[in-house]
Amino acid sequence: MAGHSKWANIQHRKGRQDEKRGKVFSRLSKEITVAARMGGGDIGFNPRLRVAVDKAKEVNMPADNIDRAIKKGTGELEGVSYEEVRYEGYGPGGAAVIVDCLTDNRVRTVADVRHAFSKCGGNLGTDGSVAFLFQHCGQIVFAPGADEDRIMEVALEAGADDVLTHEDGAIEVITGPYQGFTAVKEALTAAGLSPELSEVTMKALTENDVAPEHALKFQKMLDMLDELDDVQEVYTSAVLPE
């Protein structure tokens, strides 16, 4: 058994993602372009691109947009050259935060990220200062009441690293990133098991409860980071009060 209300945290995060859906296409286009540039435009031979394209289809991103983003990555169409940058630090109260960005201007991006941290009482750290507190993995989450035995059987047979059942009944499947994630997700779907959330993520190895007096500032910092155009993903070990 694992602690904390995993399901409440997942629902909160999904709700916040839905609120910012206008930015989802832009962020996915960048990810598809960078994945194609790094590993080629064939999803059969590029696991990272496959995950990005599947995610784009899940949010009904038009096929033309997906195709255009791939062609920008492979050089068939002209496009902005983005580089991957990661920033690490601590939010108010001390929980760890990772901010993954795709940018065409590092100077602008670091200034914006640093401003969000400092304005809300956080501290931007050095490279590697908190990354060791997270695991790069696939995460597939099922709602409380799902068939735990069946999920465990199918997931482990397909190569999942672990299956966790949380106190609130949520079931979490942990996989390797990209290729392992895709194989397990496809096996679960083929078995008629539909997850509420599936993504490649940086999963906190331990979670930190944020004290009420720091929670509002921490949430404001996350909001400010989410609003930045260069920010792709924000990961944190924080568990904020409901």
C-alpha positions in Angstrom: 0.0 0.0 0.0 1.2 3.6 -0.7 0.1 6.7 1.2 -1.7 9.9 0.3 -4.9 10.4 -1.7 -3.5 9.5 -5.1 -6.9 9.7 -6.8 -7.6 13.2 -5.4 -4.2 14.4 -6.6 -4.8 12.9 -10.1 -8.2 14.5 -10.4 -6.9 17.8 -9.3 -4.1 17.7 -11.9 -6.5 16.5 -14.7 -8.8 19.4 -13.9 -6.0 21.9 -14.1 -4.8 20.4 -17.4 -8.3 20.8 -18.8 -8.4 24.4 -17.8 -5.3 25.1 -19.9 -6.3 23.0 -22.9 -5.7 26.0 -25.2 -2.0 25.6 -24.6 -2.0 21.8 -25.1 -1.7 21.8 -28.9 1.2 24.2 -28.8 3.1 22.2 -26.3 2.4 18.9 -28.0 3.5 20.4 -31.4 6.9 21.4 -29.8 7.3 17.9 -28.3 6.5 16.2 -31.5 8.9 18.4 -33.4 11.8 17.8 -31.0 11.1 14.1 -30.8 11.2 13.8 -34.6 14.3 15.8 -34.8 16.1 13.6 -32.3 14.9 10.2 -33.4 13.4 10.5 -36.9 9.8 10.8 -38.1 8.8 7.2 -38.1 6.8 6.4 -34.9 7.6 2.7 -35.4 11.2 3.4 -34.7 10.9 6.4 -32.4 9.3 5.6 -29.0 9.3 9.1 -27.8 7.6 10.4 -30.9 5.0 7.5 -30.6 4.1 8.6 -27.1 3.8 12.3 -28.2 1.7 11.5 -31.2 -0.6 9.2 -29.2 -1.1 12.0 -26.6 -1.9 14.4 -29.4 -4.5 12.1 -30.8 -6.1 11.6 -27.3 -6.8 15.4 -27.1 -8.1 15.4 -30.7 -5.2 17.3 -32.2 -5.8 17.5 -36.0 -3.8 15.1 -38.1 -2.5 17.9 -40.2 -1.0 19.6 -37.2 0.7 16.4 -36.1 2.1 15.8 -39.6 3.3 19.4 -39.9 5.1 19.2 -36.5 6.8 15.9 -37.5 8.0 17.5 -40.8 9.4 20.5 -39.0 11.4 18.1 -36.8 12.7 16.1 -39.8 13.6 19.2 -41.7 11.0 18.8 -44.5 9.3 22.0 -43.4 11.0 25.1 -42.0 10.5 25.7 -38.3 11.9 27.1 -35.1 14.8 25.1 -33.6 13.9 24.4 -29.9 16.3 23.0 -27.3 15.5 21.1 -24.2 16.3 22.8 -20.9 15.6 21.6 -17.4 15.4 23.8 -14.3 15.4 22.4 -10.7 14.6 24.0 -7.4 12.4 24.1 -4.3 9.1 25.7 -3.8 8.0 27.5 -0.6 8.0 25.0 2.2 10.8 22.9 0.7 9.1 20.5 -1.8 11.2 19.7 -4.9 10.2 21.1 -8.4 11.4 20.2 -11.9 10.5 22.5 -14.8 11.1 21.1 -18.3 11.2 23.6 -21.1 11.5 23.7 -24.9 12.9 27.1 -25.9 14.5 29.1 -28.7 15.9 31.6 -26.2 17.6 30.3 -23.0 18.1 33.8 -21.6 14.4 34.6 -21.7 13.4 31.3 -20.3 15.6 31.2 -17.3 14.6 34.8 -16.4 11.0 33.9 -16.5 11.4 30.7 -14.5 13.6 32.4 -11.9 11.0 35.1 -11.5 8.2 32.6 -10.8 10.3 30.9 -8.1 11.6 34.1 -6.4 8.2 35.9 -6.5 6.5 33.0 -4.6 9.3 32.3 -2.1 10.9 29.4 -3.9 14.6 28.8 -4.8 15.9 27.9 -8.2 18.8 25.4 -7.7 21.6 24.1 -9.8 21.5 21.2 -12.4 20.9 17.9 -10.6 19.9 19.5 -7.3 16.6 17.7 -7.2 16.4 15.4 -10.2 17.7 12.5 -8.1 14.5 12.7 -6.1 12.4 11.7 -9.2 12.1 8.7 -11.4 11.7 9.0 -15.2 9.0 6.5 -15.9 5.6 5.7 -17.4 2.6 6.2 -15.1 -0.8 4.6 -15.8 -3.5 5.3 -13.2 -6.9 3.6 -12.7 -9.8 4.9 -10.7 -10.7 3.3 -7.3 -12.9 0.2 -7.9 -11.0 -1.0 -11.0 -10.2 -4.7 -11.2 -6.9 -4.8 -9.3 -6.1 -8.5 -10.0 -6.7 -8.2 -13.7 -4.7 -5.0 -14.0 -1.8 -6.5 -12.1 -1.9 -9.7 -14.2 -1.9 -7.9 -17.6 0.5 -5.1 -16.6 3.2 -7.4 -15.2 2.9 -9.8 -18.1 3.4 -6.9 -20.5 6.6 -5.8 -18.7 5.5 -3.2 -16.1 8.0 -2.4 -13.4 5.5 -2.3 -10.5 1.8 -2.0 -9.7 0.8 0.0 -6.6 -2.5 0.0 -4.8 -3.1 3.2 -2.9 -5.1 3.7 0.3 -7.9 5.4 -1.6 -8.2 2.5 -4.0 -6.4 4.1 -7.0 -4.2 1.6 -8.8 -1.0 2.9 -10.3 1.1 1.0 -12.9 4.8 2.0 -13.2 6.6 1.3 -16.5 9.8 2.2 -18.2 9.6 5.4 -20.2 8.5 5.5 -23.8 8.9 1.9 -25.3 7.9 0.1 -22.0 5.1 2.5 -21.4 3.6 2.0 -24.9 3.8 -1.8 -24.6 2.0 -1.9 -21.2 -0.6 0.7 -22.1 -1.5 -1.2 -25.3 -1.8 -4.5 -23.4 -4.1 -2.9 -20.8 -6.2 -1.3 -23.5 -6.4 -4.6 -25.4 -7.6 -6.3 -22.3 -10.5 -3.7 -21.9 -8.9 -1.9 -19.1 -9.2 1.9 -19.5 -6.9 4.1 -17.4 -7.9 7.6 -16.2 -4.4 8.9 -16.8 -1.4 7.7 -18.7 1.8 9.6 -19.3 5.5 9.5 -19.3 6.5 11.6 -16.3 9.1 12.4 -13.6 7.5 10.7 -10.6 8.6 11.9 -7.2 10.2 9.0 -5.2 8.9 10.5 -2.0 6.1 13.1 -1.6 6.1 16.1 0.7 3.1 17.5 2.4 3.1 21.3 2.0 2.0 23.1 5.2 -1.2 25.3 4.8 0.8 28.5 5.3 2.9 27.7 2.2 0.2 26.1 0.0 -1.2 29.2 -1.6 2.2 30.5 -2.6 3.2 27.1 -3.9 0.1 26.9 -6.0 0.7 30.4 -7.3 4.2 29.4 -8.3 2.9 26.4 -10.2 0.3 28.5 -12.0 3.0 31.1 -13.0 5.2 28.4 -14.4 2.3 26.7 -16.3 1.5 30.1 -17.9 5.0 30.4 -19.5 5.0 29.6 -23.2 8.4 27.9 -22.9 7.4 25.5 -20.1 6.4 22.0 -21.3 5.9 20.2 -17.9 6.2 20.9 -14.2 6.9 18.1 -11.8 6.8 18.4 -8.0 7.1 16.2 -4.9 4.5 18.5 -3.2 1.2 17.3 -2.0 -1.0 20.4 -1.5 -3.9 20.5 1.0 -7.3 19.7 -0.7 
